[in-house]
Amino acid sequence: MRPQLAPKILNEETTNEDLSWEVEAVLSWHDEDAKAAIATLLQDCRHLRQQLALAEGAMSRGITRGWRPSFDRLLSDRPPSTNNETPPQHRSRRQP
């Protein structure tokens, strides 16, 4: 069984040191094989998206008072980039 990291919410309180430690833990678990680490993380994302889709289909909108789960993070929810590039901005499409 893979080691489970403590759940964290990425916000101002999360430091680069915390994120760096988690990256090192993932790489260490995969014997420093970055491709294997990425593959595992992508599989985890796929699994969690499937679980979210199942939960969305099973829950009533009345239980959640109209809230619906989001499958993608907003740009503002993403962790700070380690490089100096700015993330691409999404353009909204105009409705006809």
ZAMARGU-4260 file (C-alpha; in steps of 0.2 Angstrom, whole numbers, plus 5000, padded with zeros to 4 digits):
<rodrens>
0) 5000/5000/5000 | 5006/5017/4995 | 5010/5029/5010 | 4996/5041/5012 | 5001/5060/5014
5) 4991/5071/5026 | 4977/5080/5017 | 4982/5098/5013 | 4972/5112/5006 | 4983/5123/4995
10) 4982/5141/5000 | 4992/5154/5008 | 4996/5144/5023 | 5004/5130/5012 | 5022/5133/5010
15) 5033/5128/4996 | 5042/5118/5008 | 5027/5107/5011 | 5024/5105/4993 | 5042/5101/4990
20) 5042/5088/5004 | 5027/5079/4996 | 5035/5079/4979 | 5050/5071/4986 | 5039/5058/4995
25) 5031/5054/4978 | 5048/5052/4969 | 5055/5042/4983 | 5041/5030/4983 | 5044/5027/4964
30) 5063/5025/4966 | 5066/5043/4959 | 5057/5037/4942 | 5048/5053/4938 | 5038/5045/4923
35) 5032/5032/4935 | 5027/5045/4948 | 5017/5055/4935 | 5009/5039/4929 | 5003/5035/4946
40) 4997/5053/4950 | 4987/5053/4933 | 4979/5036/4938 | 4974/5043/4955 | 4967/5058/4946
45) 4957/5047/4934 | 4951/5037/4949 | 4945/5052/4959 | 4936/5059/4944 | 4927/5043/4942
50) 4922/5043/4960 | 4916/5061/4959 | 4906/5057/4944 | 4898/5042/4953 | 4894/5053/4969
55) 4887/5067/4958 | 4875/5055/4950 | 4870/5047/4966 | 4867/5063/4977 | 4852/5074/4977
60) 4853/5092/4973 | 4842/5095/4988 | 4855/5087/5000 | 4868/5099/4994 | 4857/5114/4992
65) 4861/5116/4974 | 4880/5114/4975 | 4888/5103/4962 | 4905/5096/4962 | 4918/5103/4950
70) 4929/5092/4940 | 4943/5105/4937 | 4951/5117/4948 | 4950/5136/4945 | 4967/5144/4940
75) 4966/5153/4957 | 4965/5136/4966 | 4981/5130/4958 | 4998/5130/4968 | 5010/5143/4964
80) 5021/5139/4949 | 5040/5135/4952 | 5045/5144/4937 | 5042/5162/4933 | 5029/5159/4919
85) 5011/5165/4921 | 4997/5153/4918 | 4987/5154/4903 | 4971/5164/4905 | 4955/5155/4899
90) 4944/5166/4888 | 4925/5165/4890 | 4915/5162/4875 | 4901/5173/4871 | 4884/5166/4870
95) 4874/5169/4854
</rodrens>
